[in-house]
Amino acid sequence: MARKKGQTYSAEKKVQIVLELLKEEQTLAQIASKYQITTKSIQNWKKQFLENAAIAMEPAKAVSEYKSQIADKEHEIKNLQKAQH
């Protein structure tokens, strides 16, 4: 069943729906129908959820990696700005 056009879901709601799917008490089709969401959307959310689950177990590591990436990008921006002048 297709969701209503323009309907958006918060991260919390997406997590709730994915966890409901992972409980395996209802089928993917049943959950999609319940929330009026396509099965593909729920599958995408599940994939994203599982790919990023490690962040929940080691948030400090993720923060450190992101800070490092930001510092690298800031350095790159400064170099590009110098090259323009």
DRENTORKOL-3810 file (N, C-alpha, C; in nm, 4 decimals):
REM DRENTORKOL-3810
@n.u->0.0859; n.v->-0.1180; n.w->0.0000; ca.u->0.0000; ca.v->0.0000; ca.w->0.0000; c.u->0.0895; c.v->0.1230; c.w->0.0000
@n.u->0.0613; n.v->0.2169; n.w->-0.0813; ca.u->0.1415; ca.v->0.3388; ca.w->-0.0915; c.u->0.1037; c.v->0.4360; c.w->0.0198
@n.u->0.2039; n.v->0.5068; n.w->0.0671; ca.u->0.1767; ca.v->0.6065; ca.w->0.1704; c.u->0.1191; c.v->0.7315; c.w->0.1055
@n.u->0.0640; n.v->0.8155; n.w->0.1879; ca.u->0.0090; ca.v->0.9409; ca.w->0.1383; c.u->0.1230; c.v->1.0296; c.w->0.0909
@n.u->0.1028; n.v->1.0950; n.w->-0.0214; ca.u->0.2066; ca.v->1.1802; ca.w->-0.0771; c.u->0.2405; c.v->1.2927; c.w->0.0209
@n.u->0.3722; n.v->1.3124; n.w->0.0402; ca.u->0.4172; ca.v->1.4194; ca.w->0.1271; c.u->0.4246; c.v->1.3810; c.w->0.2736
@n.u->0.3828; n.v->1.2602; n.w->0.3072; ca.u->0.3860; ca.v->1.2157; ca.w->0.4454; c.u->0.5298; c.v->1.1835; c.w->0.4840
@n.u->0.5748; n.v->1.2356; n.w->0.5962; ca.u->0.7100; ca.v->1.2089; ca.w->0.6435; c.u->0.7028; c.v->1.1476; c.w->0.7825
@n.u->0.8074; n.v->1.0752; n.w->0.8173; ca.u->0.8132; ca.v->1.0092; ca.w->0.9462; c.u->0.9389; c.v->1.0528; c.w->1.0195
@n.u->0.9262; n.v->1.0734; n.w->1.1491; ca.u->1.0420; ca.v->1.1105; ca.w->1.2308; c.u->1.1337; c.v->0.9894; c.w->1.2430
@n.u->1.2562; n.v->1.0153; n.w->1.2817; ca.u->1.3510; ca.v->0.9062; ca.w->1.3033; c.u->1.2978; c.v->0.8100; c.w->1.4096
@n.u->1.2359; n.v->0.8648; n.w->1.5129; ca.u->1.1819; ca.v->0.7817; ca.w->1.6203; c.u->1.0728; c.v->0.6889; c.w->1.5687
@n.u->0.9861; n.v->0.7414; n.w->1.4823; ca.u->0.8778; ca.v->0.6602; ca.w->1.4266; c.u->0.9338; c.v->0.5508; c.w->1.3358
@n.u->1.0353; n.v->0.5847; n.w->1.2561; ca.u->1.0969; ca.v->0.4854; ca.w->1.1680; c.u->1.1582; c.v->0.3730; c.w->1.2510
@n.u->1.2272; n.v->0.4096; n.w->1.3589; ca.u->1.2874; ca.v->0.3088; ca.w->1.4462; c.u->1.1789; c.v->0.2200; c.w->1.5061
@n.u->1.0707; n.v->0.2803; n.w->1.5505; ca.u->0.9599; ca.v->0.2046; ca.w->1.6082; c.u->0.9069; c.v->0.1029; c.w->1.5074
@n.u->0.8898; n.v->0.1443; n.w->1.3829; ca.u->0.8368; ca.v->0.0568; ca.w->1.2788; c.u->0.9362; c.v->-0.0555; c.w->1.2481
@n.u->1.0639; n.v->-0.0213; n.w->1.2391; ca.u->1.1664; ca.v->-0.1232; ca.w->1.2117; c.u->1.1725; c.v->-0.2244; c.w->1.3263
@n.u->1.1690; n.v->-0.1772; n.w->1.4490; ca.u->1.1720; ca.v->-0.2693; ca.w->1.5626; c.u->1.0497; c.v->-0.3604; c.w->1.5628
@n.u->0.9372; n.v->-0.3055; n.w->1.5232; ca.u->0.8152; ca.v->-0.3853; ca.w->1.5120; c.u->0.8351; c.v->-0.4970; c.w->1.4089
@n.u->0.8998; n.v->-0.4640; n.w->1.2990; ca.u->0.9281; ca.v->-0.5629; ca.w->1.1953; c.u->1.0254; c.v->-0.6690; c.w->1.2472
@n.u->1.1279; n.v->-0.6267; n.w->1.3201; ca.u->1.2279; ca.v->-0.7198; ca.w->1.3708; c.u->1.1719; c.v->-0.8165; c.w->1.4757
@n.u->1.0640; n.v->-0.7780; n.w->1.5416; ca.u->0.9997; ca.v->-0.8674; ca.w->1.6393; c.u->0.9372; c.v->-0.9889; c.w->1.5709
@n.u->0.9086; n.v->-0.9750; n.w->1.4415; ca.u->0.8505; ca.v->-1.0819; ca.w->1.3598; c.u->0.7147; c.v->-1.1298; c.w->1.4105
@n.u->0.6398; n.v->-1.0407; n.w->1.4724; ca.u->0.5048; ca.v->-1.0741; ca.w->1.5160; c.u->0.4041; c.v->-1.0488; c.w->1.4044
@n.u->0.4430; n.v->-0.9623; n.w->1.3098; ca.u->0.3605; ca.v->-0.9316; ca.w->1.1935; c.u->0.4489; c.v->-0.9368; c.w->1.0701
@n.u->0.3864; n.v->-0.9630; n.w->0.9563; ca.u->0.4637; ca.v->-0.9659; ca.w->0.8325; c.u->0.4939; c.v->-0.8239; c.w->0.7866
@n.u->0.5885; n.v->-0.8152; n.w->0.6941; ca.u->0.6221; ca.v->-0.6861; ca.w->0.6347; c.u->0.4977; c.v->-0.6228; c.w->0.5727
@n.u->0.4207; n.v->-0.7015; n.w->0.5020; ca.u->0.2990; ca.v->-0.6508; ca.w->0.4367; c.u->0.1979; c.v->-0.5994; c.w->0.5389
@n.u->0.1844; n.v->-0.6684; n.w->0.6499; ca.u->0.0903; ca.v->-0.6248; ca.w->0.7539; c.u->0.1323; c.v->-0.4911; c.w->0.8139
@n.u->0.2610; n.v->-0.4773; n.w->0.8406; ca.u->0.3114; ca.v->-0.3523; ca.w->0.8996; c.u->0.2978; c.v->-0.2387; c.w->0.7986
@n.u->0.3299; n.v->-0.2663; n.w->0.6727; ca.u->0.3169; ca.v->-0.1638; ca.w->0.5682; c.u->0.1723; c.v->-0.1172; c.w->0.5580
@n.u->0.0807; n.v->-0.2100; n.w->0.5622; ca.u->-0.0613; ca.v->-0.1753; ca.w->0.5542; c.u->-0.1055; c.v->-0.0966; c.w->0.6777
@n.u->-0.0590; n.v->-0.1384; n.w->0.7936; ca.u->-0.0946; ca.v->-0.0719; ca.w->0.9195; c.u->-0.0566; c.v->0.0758; c.w->0.9178
@n.u->0.0647; n.v->0.1059; n.w->0.8654; ca.u->0.1143; ca.v->0.2431; ca.w->0.8659; c.u->0.0968; c.v->0.3136; c.w->0.7317
@n.u->0.0397; n.v->0.2445; n.w->0.6350; ca.u->0.0194; ca.v->0.2987; ca.w->0.5004; c.u->0.1520; c.v->0.3456; c.w->0.4396
@n.u->0.2498; n.v->0.2550; n.w->0.4449; ca.u->0.3840; ca.v->0.2799; ca.w->0.3934; c.u->0.4148; c.v->0.1676; c.w->0.2944
@n.u->0.4937; n.v->0.1970; n.w->0.1935; ca.u->0.5331; ca.v->0.0915; ca.w->0.1006; c.u->0.6280; c.v->-0.0052; c.w->0.1709
@n.u->0.6238; n.v->-0.1291; n.w->0.1292; ca.u->0.7151; ca.v->-0.2285; ca.w->0.1866; c.u->0.8597; c.v->-0.1906; c.w->0.1564
@n.u->0.8820; n.v->-0.1313; n.w->0.0408; ca.u->1.0170; ca.v->-0.0901; ca.w->0.0017; c.u->1.0722; c.v->0.0139; c.w->0.1005
@n.u->0.9904; n.v->0.1079; n.w->0.1419; ca.u->1.0345; ca.v->0.2092; ca.w->0.2389; c.u->1.0769; c.v->0.1427; c.w->0.3695
@n.u->0.9967; n.v->0.0495; n.w->0.4166; ca.u->1.0291; ca.v->-0.0182; ca.w->0.5422; c.u->1.1570; c.v->-0.1004; c.w->0.5262
@n.u->1.1724; n.v->-0.1667; n.w->0.4125; ca.u->1.2947; ca.v->-0.2431; ca.w->0.3877; c.u->1.4172; c.v->-0.1510; c.w->0.3863
@n.u->1.4029; n.v->-0.0343; n.w->0.3259; ca.u->1.5132; ca.v->0.0632; ca.w->0.3234; c.u->1.5476; c.v->0.1102; c.w->0.4641
@n.u->1.4452; n.v->0.1379; n.w->0.5451; ca.u->1.4684; ca.v->0.1814; ca.w->0.6824; c.u->1.5374; c.v->0.0720; c.w->0.7623
@n.u->1.4946; n.v->-0.0531; n.w->0.7425; ca.u->1.5548; ca.v->-0.1658; ca.w->0.8131; c.u->1.7027; c.v->-0.1781; c.w->0.7748
@n.u->1.7316; n.v->-0.1677; n.w->0.6471; ca.u->1.8700; ca.v->-0.1774; ca.w->0.6000; c.u->1.9546; c.v->-0.0669; c.w->0.6631
@n.u->1.9045; n.v->0.0560; n.w->0.6614; ca.u->1.9757; ca.v->0.1693; ca.w->0.7196; c.u->1.9961; c.v->0.1484; c.w->0.8698
@n.u->1.8940; n.v->0.1005; n.w->0.9367; ca.u->1.8992; ca.v->0.0745; ca.w->1.0801; c.u->2.0087; c.v->-0.0270; c.w->1.1124
@n.u->2.0108; n.v->-0.1373; n.w->1.0403; ca.u->2.1078; ca.v->-0.2423; ca.w->1.0670; c.u->2.2498; c.v->-0.2003; c.w->1.0310
@n.u->2.2652; n.v->-0.1229; n.w->0.9232; ca.u->2.3975; ca.v->-0.0750; ca.w->0.8837; c.u->2.4576; c.v->0.0198; c.w->0.9862
@n.u->2.3737; n.v->0.0893; n.w->1.0598; ca.u->2.4207; ca.v->0.1896; ca.w->1.1551; c.u->2.4069; c.v->0.1468; c.w->1.3011
@n.u->2.3731; n.v->0.0218; n.w->1.3248; ca.u->2.3527; ca.v->-0.0261; ca.w->1.4619; c.u->2.4801; c.v->-0.0168; c.w->1.5456
@n.u->2.5959; n.v->-0.0329; n.w->1.4835; ca.u->2.7223; ca.v->-0.0278; ca.w->1.5577; c.u->2.7447; c.v->0.1087; c.w->1.6217
@n.u->2.6902; n.v->0.2128; n.w->1.5623; ca.u->2.7044; ca.v->0.3481; ca.w->1.6179; c.u->2.6434; c.v->0.3549; c.w->1.7580
@n.u->2.5346; n.v->0.2837; n.w->1.7781; ca.u->2.4681; ca.v->0.2838; ca.w->1.9083; c.u->2.5549; c.v->0.2184; c.w->2.0156
@n.u->2.6399; n.v->0.1250; n.w->1.9741; ca.u->2.7244; ca.v->0.0541; ca.w->2.0696; c.u->2.8543; c.v->0.1274; c.w->2.0996
@n.u->2.9003; n.v->0.2110; n.w->2.0055; ca.u->3.0245; ca.v->0.2862; ca.w->2.0243; c.u->3.0071; c.v->0.4300; c.w->1.9753
@n.u->2.9207; n.v->0.5069; n.w->2.0396; ca.u->2.8954; ca.v->0.6432; ca.w->1.9905; c.u->3.0199; c.v->0.7322; c.w->1.9945
@n.u->3.1068; n.v->0.7125; n.w->2.0906; ca.u->3.2273; ca.v->0.7964; ca.w->2.0993; c.u->3.3166; c.v->0.7762; c.w->1.9772
@n.u->3.3251; n.v->0.6541; n.w->1.9301; ca.u->3.4054; ca.v->0.6242; ca.w->1.8112; c.u->3.3469; c.v->0.6960; c.w->1.6896
@n.u->3.2159; n.v->0.6915; n.w->1.6749; ca.u->3.1502; ca.v->0.7576; ca.w->1.5619; c.u->3.1724; c.v->0.9084; c.w->1.5680
@n.u->3.1595; n.v->0.9667; n.w->1.6859; ca.u->3.1805; ca.v->1.1105; ca.w->1.7018; c.u->3.3237; c.v->1.1470; c.w->1.6655
@n.u->3.4179; n.v->1.0665; n.w->1.7109; ca.u->3.5585; ca.v->1.0909; ca.w->1.6813; c.u->3.5843; c.v->1.0863; c.w->1.5306
@n.u->3.5264; n.v->0.9872; n.w->1.4632; ca.u->3.5445; ca.v->0.9749; ca.w->1.3188; c.u->3.4840; c.v->1.0944; c.w->1.2453
@n.u->3.3653; n.v->1.1375; n.w->1.2879; ca.u->3.3007; ca.v->1.2515; ca.w->1.2230; c.u->3.3789; c.v->1.3805; c.w->1.2463
@n.u->3.4318; n.v->1.3974; n.w->1.3677; ca.u->3.5118; ca.v->1.5166; ca.w->1.3965; c.u->3.6356; c.v->1.5190; c.w->1.3089
@n.u->3.6957; n.v->1.4039; n.w->1.2895; ca.u->3.8132; ca.v->1.3938; ca.w->1.2039; c.u->3.7773; c.v->1.4293; c.w->1.0594
@n.u->3.6651; n.v->1.3805; n.w->1.0122; ca.u->3.6202; ca.v->1.4115; ca.w->0.8757; c.u->3.5920; c.v->1.5609; c.w->0.8606
@n.u->3.5325; n.v->1.6207; n.w->0.9618; ca.u->3.5022; ca.v->1.7640; ca.w->0.9575; c.u->3.6321; c.v->1.8442; c.w->0.9537
@n.u->3.7285; n.v->1.8062; n.w->1.0349; ca.u->3.8577; ca.v->1.8761; ca.w->1.0357; c.u->3.9250; c.v->1.8655; c.w->0.8994
@n.u->3.9202; n.v->1.7479; n.w->0.8384; ca.u->3.9777; ca.v->1.7295; ca.w->0.7044; c.u->3.9092; c.v->1.8197; c.w->0.6023
@n.u->3.7785; n.v->1.8272; n.w->0.6088; ca.u->3.7025; ca.v->1.9111; ca.w->0.5145; c.u->3.7315; c.v->2.0588; c.w->0.5373
@n.u->3.7431; n.v->2.0992; n.w->0.6629; ca.u->3.7756; ca.v->2.2395; ca.w->0.6925; c.u->3.9128; c.v->2.2752; c.w->0.6359
@n.u->4.0076; n.v->2.1845; n.w->0.6480; ca.u->4.1419; ca.v->2.2055; ca.w->0.5924; c.u->4.1339; c.v->2.2165; c.w->0.4399
@n.u->4.0551; n.v->2.1297; n.w->0.3796; ca.u->4.0370; ca.v->2.1321; ca.w->0.2341; c.u->3.9735; c.v->2.2636; c.w->0.1883
@n.u->3.8755; n.v->2.3121; n.w->0.2621; ca.u->3.8089; ca.v->2.4386; ca.w->0.2291; c.u->3.9086; c.v->2.5544; c.w->0.2367
@n.u->3.9888; n.v->2.5572; n.w->0.3427; ca.u->4.0889; ca.v->2.6632; ca.w->0.3566; c.u->4.1858; c.v->2.6623; c.w->0.2393
@n.u->4.2302; n.v->2.5455; n.w->0.1986; ca.u->4.3209; ca.v->2.5336; ca.w->0.0858; c.u->4.2555; c.v->2.5826; c.w->-0.0446
@n.u->4.1298; n.v->2.5511; n.w->-0.0632; ca.u->4.0581; ca.v->2.5955; ca.w->-0.1830; c.u->4.0393; c.v->2.7466; c.w->-0.1814
@n.u->4.0113; n.v->2.8026; n.w->-0.0633; ca.u->3.9944; ca.v->2.9462; ca.w->-0.0520; c.u->4.1256; c.v->3.0179; c.w->-0.0812
@n.u->4.2367; n.v->2.9625; n.w->-0.0350; ca.u->4.3686; ca.v->3.0217; ca.w->-0.0619; c.u->4.3980; c.v->3.0184; c.w->-0.2114
@n.u->4.3606; n.v->2.9112; n.w->-0.2775; ca.u->4.3874; ca.v->2.8941; ca.w->-0.4209; c.u->4.3068; c.v->2.9943; c.w->-0.5038
@n.u->4.1916; n.v->3.0384; n.w->-0.4526; ca.u->4.1090; ca.v->3.1346; ca.w->-0.5270; c.u->4.1632; c.v->3.2759; c.w->-0.5173
@n.u->4.2393; n.v->3.3059; n.w->-0.4148; ca.u->4.2878; ca.v->3.4442; ca.w->-0.3945; c.u->4.4155; c.v->3.4670; c.w->-0.4631
END
